């Protein structure tokens, strides 16, 4: 019995590591493309930018002096995640009663946990000093990747 539980933990850990590395390929491609200087990014209100266009790569390199632009982008990330959760919840509500939803519900719980973690990292980076900015900003990036991986697992748990 313990072997099965251990095997599950190993499988989950390997899956998470694969999913976290999947985002690295996109980051390498984006790193090769030149980005505009951070000063050119406006600190636009959240309502002025489509939520579907929210991308971590747009804010990941912003400096401590560009905190306003970073937090505007962070709010777009949160709004995009909330939008994804709403879409997934609506799909779950539309599932037939005879559908096997155990895996779906388990995966959705991780999405909720990832959303809480993203919110928590936002609170941490809001209190960051210039010395801790890079580390705290990177935590936000890890939280975003975790949330996106969790959403992907929900979608993969059943046919959408």
N, C-alpha and C positions, 0 to 999 in steps of 0.2 A: 504494500500500500504506500509506504514512504517513497518507494522508487517511482511510482506514478506521479506523486506530488512533486518530487524533485525534477522529474522529466518535464512536467508542465512548467515549472519555474525556469528551467533551462531554455525551453522552447520560447517562452514569453520574452526572456532576456535576449535571446538571439533575434527574435522578431523585432524587438524594439531597437536593437543596435542596427539591424538592416534598414529599418525605416528612418532612423536618425541619419544614417550615412547616405540615404537616398537624397536627402536635401542638400548634401554637400556638393553633389555634381552640379546642381543648379547654382550654388554659391560660387563655384569655380568658374562657371561660364559667365556669371554676372561680374565677377571680379576682373575678368579679362576685358570687359567693355568699360570704356571710360565713363565716369559719372560726372555730372556737373558739380562744381564746387558747392560746399554746404551752404554758403552764403546766398546762393541763388534759389534755394528751396524756400518758398514762402511758408509762413506759419498760418496757413489757411484754416478756417474753421472746419470742423468735421462735416458740416452739412454741405460745404462747397465742393467736396471731392466724392465721387462715387465710391461707395463702400466696397464694391466688387473689385476695385482697382487697388485695394490696400495690399501693400507688399512690404515685407520686412527689409528687403534689399534697399528700399528707398530711404530708410532711416537708420540702417545699421552702422553707418560710418559717421553719423553726425557727432560733432564735438560737444563738449560741455557747454560751450558758448551758444550752441544752437539748440538748447533744451526746448525752447518753445516749438520749434519745428518737429523735434523728436516726439514731444507729447501729443501734438496734433496727429502725427502719424500713428502713434500708439493707440490713440482713441479710434482711429480708422481700423486698426487691426482688431481691437476689441469688438467694434461694431460688426466687422466682417465675420468674426467667430460667432457672435450672437446670431447673425443672419444664417450661418451654416447650421447652427444648433436648431434654429426655428424650422429650417427646411427638413432636417432629419427628424425632428419631432412630428412635423406634419406628415411625413411619410410613414412614421411609426403608427400614428393614429389611423392612417388609411389602410393599414395591413388588415387582412382578414383574420378572423378569430382563430382559424385553424393553422395559421402560420407559426412556425417555430421561431420564437422571438427571444429565446434565452441568450443566445450569443449577441444579438442586437442590443438587448438591455444591458448586458455586461459591458459591451463596448461603449454604450452611451454614458455609463457611469464614469468611465475613464475620460470621456469628453468633458463631463462636468468637473472632474478633478483637474483636468488640464486648464479649463477656463478659470478655475479658482487660482491655480498656480500663476497663470498669466496676470491676473489681477494683482496678486501678491507681489510679483516682480515689478509691476508698474508702481506700486507703493514704495518698494525699495529704491527704485531708480529715482523716484521723486525726491528722496532724501539724500541722494548721492552727492558726494563732494567731488571736486575736480580730480582728486586722487583716485577715487573709487569708481568714477564714471564709466570707464571702459569695461570693467568687470561687471558692474551692475547692468550695463547696457547689454552685455553678452548674455546675461541671465534671461533678459527679456527675449532675446533671439532664441535661446534654447526652449523657453516656454512656448513661443510661437510655433516652433518646429514640433514640439510635443503635441500641441493642440491640433495641428494639421495632420499629424500621423494618427492621432486618435480619431479624427473625423474620417480619415481614409479607412481605418479599421472598421468603423461602423458601416461604411458603404460596402466594404468587402464582406461583412458578416452575412449579408443577404443581397439579393438582387434588387437594385433600386431602379 
